[in-house]
């Protein structure tokens, strides 16, 4: 009897592992099939078309900024009423990026599209890899099953932004992959280089420099130095290409005023609402952002201080710090939410695990109900409803509050002393 027990238990554990791996493979295959079906039946690559059109303009020797601005102005003069489905676009990235796009001019369009699709897919996988590295062994078992679905729910709200082909998927993949050796081994050099490179395309990426600072006080100097370098590179373009830089700023303003792409940050919703009522939204949204960022920064620094003292665990602090870093972005878009979906899941998981066992079913049911409600409202509800912002702030709030309530573990010496005292009292 004693010999048969191990032989019965061991195959069972192996069988469970194989079943789990098979389920993960099945879910990934289903996700790939669903993506292919969505790409075949619907729109695909709408953001990539901007890059492709810019490369084509460069081949013809045309200024992509001037051409895009002219197209928008012609469209505005002919605009009648109703929101059109396809607004004309204008290249809205800094002039320095045009030097990078010139490298791809010799390649055929089909090869560029294929290569870019592969890079976007790799970027999405790197984002999921980074989130998976935050999870402990227990959480990884269920998280592995959910990862295929994450790409369909950026920020836990359904959207097909993965098919847009936005360069942010590639940038976030590189940045977040470089963050893993940073929080695990304190090696942040590649992270700073990745953030600096990403800021050449999107300046708000510099807000990601707050992440290493929140985890390690020693990163203040390299973080500030990288931020100054990014700003200097941005300002230098004004002196190197003054004409194109002016067109670039005009293109960005058109994107906000005409396309109303303010994003899902608090200032973004306000700016979009003001523009919808015929008012300028830039100033008001910037003021709201500064107030919100200052308040959020104070909260993050207070939590970082508690983490440095060992009052809160580093494992629980990392996803909250990363989500707080996202909220520092002045313009949060769907592709930004996609990069931080896994940390949002981990925050919810850890908050649920820290509660009493008797109350977990009710809280789990509440979380599922909120998830379903948010997605139903997104699909059939009004466009002005700030579902993404409410979801972001709710998860960050419960994560931060759980860290504040976390009781620090007793040192080993204190624990031994208390145990000896308890024995003496009982004696």
Helices and strands as residue ranges (DSSP letters): H 2-41, H 48-59, H 64-78, H 96-102, H 109-134, H 137-150, G 154-156, G 161-164, H 168-185, H 189-199, G 203-209, H 210-215, G 217-219, H 220-240, H 242-257, H 266-276, H 282-308, H 314-327, H 334-339, H 341-354, H 357-380, H 387-405, H 412-426
